Every structure is written in structure tokens, then in C-alpha cells.
């Protein structure tokens, strides 16, 4: 199964920025959509941003205008640029792909911790 490795998290102050990376062991063009998810303590995992094979992007309302998802098909890597970070963005961030049938493409990685201090 495809392996996914997230990196780039850290501790930042509110208003700061981070750039997350997700390196896939498989060809990201083989999957319909790549997406970033996050899970805060005591909460369910939620989708944050996605990008289709054609490059169409979607965002959760809570991050719209602050986060940008992009991909490098040569490196099989997906990025999440996070600006104007807020304490409520604190979570473990994960990435995965979605097949056309709606199932997850790869094995869930360890994620990368993002902590935003007020």
C-alpha cells in the first residue's frame, strides 16, 4: 500500500505561518484527489483542503483564504501552505488520497503536529 509521510509541523505564534509537506511513495496522479486532514484532541478528523488530479482545489470554510494546497507531481508531494494561523488550527495534520470510489488511497502516516500559541 502507498506510504505517506507528513512533515513541516511545529510550534508557531498566532498569525504565523507553516508549510506542510506530504511525500507519497506512489504516483499521486494515479489517484483522483489528494487531501489534507487534521485531528485536534478530542475531535474527529476533518478535511481541510483537497486538490484534484486536474488541479481544482477546495477548502474547509474555517481555513479558506488562509491555507493553500498545492502539489508537485514530479516529487509526488503535496503541500499545505498555512498563513495567519490561529490557535484553533492546532491539530495533527495528515494527508491521504481519495480514489474515485471514495476510499482512501494510502496508509495513514504519523501526521505532523501543528501547535499555534495565542
ChimeraX commands (.cxc) that place a marker at each C-alpha (Angstrom):
marker #1 position 0.00,0.00,0.00 radius 0.5
marker #1 position 1.10,3.56,-0.62 radius 0.5
marker #1 position 3.01,5.15,2.22 radius 0.5
marker #1 position 2.50,8.79,3.16 radius 0.5
marker #1 position 4.96,10.84,5.20 radius 0.5
marker #1 position 3.96,14.23,6.54 radius 0.5
marker #1 position 6.42,16.87,7.75 radius 0.5
marker #1 position 6.78,20.56,8.40 radius 0.5
marker #1 position 4.74,20.99,11.55 radius 0.5
marker #1 position 5.87,22.90,14.59 radius 0.5
marker #1 position 5.06,25.49,17.21 radius 0.5
marker #1 position 4.19,28.97,15.98 radius 0.5
marker #1 position 2.54,32.04,17.38 radius 0.5
marker #1 position -0.88,33.14,16.22 radius 0.5
marker #1 position -0.57,34.98,12.95 radius 0.5
marker #1 position 2.43,32.94,11.89 radius 0.5
marker #1 position 2.81,30.51,9.03 radius 0.5
marker #1 position 3.94,26.97,8.29 radius 0.5
marker #1 position 4.33,24.89,5.15 radius 0.5
marker #1 position 3.48,21.22,5.45 radius 0.5
marker #1 position 4.70,18.55,3.06 radius 0.5
marker #1 position 3.30,15.11,2.31 radius 0.5
marker #1 position 5.55,12.74,0.41 radius 0.5
marker #1 position 3.85,9.76,-1.22 radius 0.5
marker #1 position 5.56,6.52,-2.18 radius 0.5
marker #1 position 3.22,6.18,-5.15 radius 0.5
marker #1 position 2.21,8.28,-8.13 radius 0.5
marker #1 position -0.20,10.95,-6.91 radius 0.5
marker #1 position -1.61,11.26,-10.43 radius 0.5
marker #1 position -2.97,7.74,-10.07 radius 0.5
marker #1 position -5.49,8.94,-7.51 radius 0.5
marker #1 position -8.44,11.23,-8.12 radius 0.5
marker #1 position -7.89,13.62,-5.22 radius 0.5
marker #1 position -5.22,14.37,-2.65 radius 0.5
marker #1 position -6.27,15.99,0.58 radius 0.5
marker #1 position -5.07,17.28,3.91 radius 0.5
marker #1 position -6.91,16.39,7.10 radius 0.5
marker #1 position -6.47,17.38,10.71 radius 0.5
marker #1 position -7.45,15.99,14.05 radius 0.5
marker #1 position -7.49,18.05,17.21 radius 0.5
marker #1 position -7.53,16.43,20.66 radius 0.5
marker #1 position -10.97,15.07,21.45 radius 0.5
marker #1 position -12.30,15.82,17.99 radius 0.5
marker #1 position -12.90,13.82,14.86 radius 0.5
marker #1 position -10.62,14.05,11.90 radius 0.5
marker #1 position -11.78,16.70,9.44 radius 0.5
marker #1 position -10.89,17.51,5.87 radius 0.5
marker #1 position -9.04,20.78,5.48 radius 0.5
marker #1 position -8.15,21.09,1.81 radius 0.5
marker #1 position -8.12,18.98,-1.32 radius 0.5
marker #1 position -6.74,19.12,-4.83 radius 0.5
marker #1 position -7.93,17.03,-7.75 radius 0.5
marker #1 position -5.85,15.44,-10.46 radius 0.5
marker #1 position -6.78,18.40,-12.67 radius 0.5
marker #1 position -5.72,20.88,-10.02 radius 0.5
marker #1 position -9.10,22.01,-8.72 radius 0.5
marker #1 position -8.86,22.96,-5.05 radius 0.5
marker #1 position -11.40,23.05,-2.26 radius 0.5
marker #1 position -11.11,24.27,1.32 radius 0.5
marker #1 position -12.97,23.99,4.58 radius 0.5
marker #1 position -14.68,27.26,5.45 radius 0.5
marker #1 position -12.51,27.58,8.54 radius 0.5
marker #1 position -9.29,27.81,6.51 radius 0.5
marker #1 position -10.49,29.44,3.30 radius 0.5
marker #1 position -8.33,32.41,2.39 radius 0.5
marker #1 position -5.56,31.35,4.79 radius 0.5
marker #1 position -4.45,27.90,3.58 radius 0.5
marker #1 position -3.30,26.89,0.11 radius 0.5
marker #1 position -2.91,23.32,-1.12 radius 0.5
marker #1 position -0.58,22.52,-4.00 radius 0.5
marker #1 position 1.24,19.55,-5.45 radius 0.5
marker #1 position 4.46,18.60,-7.22 radius 0.5
marker #1 position 3.73,15.65,-9.49 radius 0.5
marker #1 position 7.44,15.06,-10.15 radius 0.5
marker #1 position 8.19,14.70,-6.45 radius 0.5
marker #1 position 4.83,13.03,-5.66 radius 0.5
marker #1 position 4.46,15.55,-2.88 radius 0.5
marker #1 position 1.50,17.60,-1.72 radius 0.5
marker #1 position 1.94,20.82,0.23 radius 0.5
marker #1 position -0.20,22.87,2.55 radius 0.5
marker #1 position 0.80,26.49,3.00 radius 0.5
marker #1 position -0.80,27.77,6.17 radius 0.5
marker #1 position -0.84,31.52,6.80 radius 0.5
marker #1 position -2.45,33.65,9.51 radius 0.5
marker #1 position -2.52,30.67,11.82 radius 0.5
marker #1 position -4.96,30.65,14.71 radius 0.5
marker #1 position -4.91,28.67,17.97 radius 0.5
marker #1 position -7.90,26.69,16.68 radius 0.5
marker #1 position -5.68,25.37,13.88 radius 0.5
marker #1 position -3.78,23.34,16.47 radius 0.5
marker #1 position -4.02,19.68,15.48 radius 0.5
marker #1 position -2.17,16.76,13.97 radius 0.5
marker #1 position -2.25,17.13,10.21 radius 0.5
marker #1 position -2.42,14.17,7.85 radius 0.5
marker #1 position -2.67,13.70,4.12 radius 0.5
marker #1 position -4.18,10.97,2.01 radius 0.5
marker #1 position -5.65,10.38,-1.38 radius 0.5
marker #1 position -9.22,9.59,-2.33 radius 0.5
marker #1 position -9.95,7.14,-5.10 radius 0.5
marker #1 position -12.83,7.63,-7.48 radius 0.5
marker #1 position -14.78,5.15,-5.39 radius 0.5
marker #1 position -14.28,7.26,-2.28 radius 0.5
marker #1 position -11.88,5.01,-0.44 radius 0.5
marker #1 position -8.58,6.17,0.99 radius 0.5
marker #1 position -5.56,5.60,-1.22 radius 0.5
marker #1 position -2.67,5.14,1.18 radius 0.5
marker #1 position -1.83,4.07,4.69 radius 0.5
marker #1 position -2.27,6.84,7.22 radius 0.5
marker #1 position 1.06,8.30,8.23 radius 0.5
marker #1 position 2.12,9.56,11.64 radius 0.5
marker #1 position 0.97,13.04,10.77 radius 0.5
marker #1 position 2.70,16.25,11.72 radius 0.5
marker #1 position 1.83,18.26,14.82 radius 0.5
marker #1 position 0.90,21.90,14.40 radius 0.5
marker #1 position 0.60,23.95,17.57 radius 0.5
marker #1 position -0.43,27.59,17.45 radius 0.5
marker #1 position 0.03,29.62,20.60 radius 0.5
marker #1 position -2.06,32.68,21.38 radius 0.5
marker link #1:1,2 radius 0.2
marker link #1:2,3 radius 0.2
marker link #1:3,4 radius 0.2
marker link #1:4,5 radius 0.2
marker link #1:5,6 radius 0.2
marker link #1:6,7 radius 0.2
marker link #1:7,8 radius 0.2
marker link #1:8,9 radius 0.2
marker link #1:9,10 radius 0.2
marker link #1:10,11 radius 0.2
marker link #1:11,12 radius 0.2
marker link #1:12,13 radius 0.2
marker link #1:13,14 radius 0.2
marker link #1:14,15 radius 0.2
marker link #1:15,16 radius 0.2
marker link #1:16,17 radius 0.2
marker link #1:17,18 radius 0.2
marker link #1:18,19 radius 0.2
marker link #1:19,20 radius 0.2
marker link #1:20,21 radius 0.2
marker link #1:21,22 radius 0.2
marker link #1:22,23 radius 0.2
marker link #1:23,24 radius 0.2
marker link #1:24,25 radius 0.2
marker link #1:25,26 radius 0.2
marker link #1:26,27 radius 0.2
marker link #1:27,28 radius 0.2
marker link #1:28,29 radius 0.2
marker link #1:29,30 radius 0.2
marker link #1:30,31 radius 0.2
marker link #1:31,32 radius 0.2
marker link #1:32,33 radius 0.2
marker link #1:33,34 radius 0.2
marker link #1:34,35 radius 0.2
marker link #1:35,36 radius 0.2
marker link #1:36,37 radius 0.2
marker link #1:37,38 radius 0.2
marker link #1:38,39 radius 0.2
marker link #1:39,40 radius 0.2
marker link #1:40,41 radius 0.2
marker link #1:41,42 radius 0.2
marker link #1:42,43 radius 0.2
marker link #1:43,44 radius 0.2
marker link #1:44,45 radius 0.2
marker link #1:45,46 radius 0.2
marker link #1:46,47 radius 0.2
marker link #1:47,48 radius 0.2
marker link #1:48,49 radius 0.2
marker link #1:49,50 radius 0.2
marker link #1:50,51 radius 0.2
marker link #1:51,52 radius 0.2
marker link #1:52,53 radius 0.2
marker link #1:53,54 radius 0.2
marker link #1:54,55 radius 0.2
marker link #1:55,56 radius 0.2
marker link #1:56,57 radius 0.2
marker link #1:57,58 radius 0.2
marker link #1:58,59 radius 0.2
marker link #1:59,60 radius 0.2
marker link #1:60,61 radius 0.2
marker link #1:61,62 radius 0.2
marker link #1:62,63 radius 0.2
marker link #1:63,64 radius 0.2
marker link #1:64,65 radius 0.2
marker link #1:65,66 radius 0.2
marker link #1:66,67 radius 0.2
marker link #1:67,68 radius 0.2
marker link #1:68,69 radius 0.2
marker link #1:69,70 radius 0.2
marker link #1:70,71 radius 0.2
marker link #1:71,72 radius 0.2
marker link #1:72,73 radius 0.2
marker link #1:73,74 radius 0.2
marker link #1:74,75 radius 0.2
marker link #1:75,76 radius 0.2
marker link #1:76,77 radius 0.2
marker link #1:77,78 radius 0.2
marker link #1:78,79 radius 0.2
marker link #1:79,80 radius 0.2
marker link #1:80,81 radius 0.2
marker link #1:81,82 radius 0.2
marker link #1:82,83 radius 0.2
marker link #1:83,84 radius 0.2
marker link #1:84,85 radius 0.2
marker link #1:85,86 radius 0.2
marker link #1:86,87 radius 0.2
marker link #1:87,88 radius 0.2
marker link #1:88,89 radius 0.2
marker link #1:89,90 radius 0.2
marker link #1:90,91 radius 0.2
marker link #1:91,92 radius 0.2
marker link #1:92,93 radius 0.2
marker link #1:93,94 radius 0.2
marker link #1:94,95 radius 0.2
marker link #1:95,96 radius 0.2
marker link #1:96,97 radius 0.2
marker link #1:97,98 radius 0.2
marker link #1:98,99 radius 0.2
marker link #1:99,100 radius 0.2
marker link #1:100,101 radius 0.2
marker link #1:101,102 radius 0.2
marker link #1:102,103 radius 0.2
marker link #1:103,104 radius 0.2
marker link #1:104,105 radius 0.2
marker link #1:105,106 radius 0.2
marker link #1:106,107 radius 0.2
marker link #1:107,108 radius 0.2
marker link #1:108,109 radius 0.2
marker link #1:109,110 radius 0.2
marker link #1:110,111 radius 0.2
marker link #1:111,112 radius 0.2
marker link #1:112,113 radius 0.2
marker link #1:113,114 radius 0.2
marker link #1:114,115 radius 0.2
marker link #1:115,116 radius 0.2
marker link #1:116,117 radius 0.2
marker link #1:117,118 radius 0.2
view
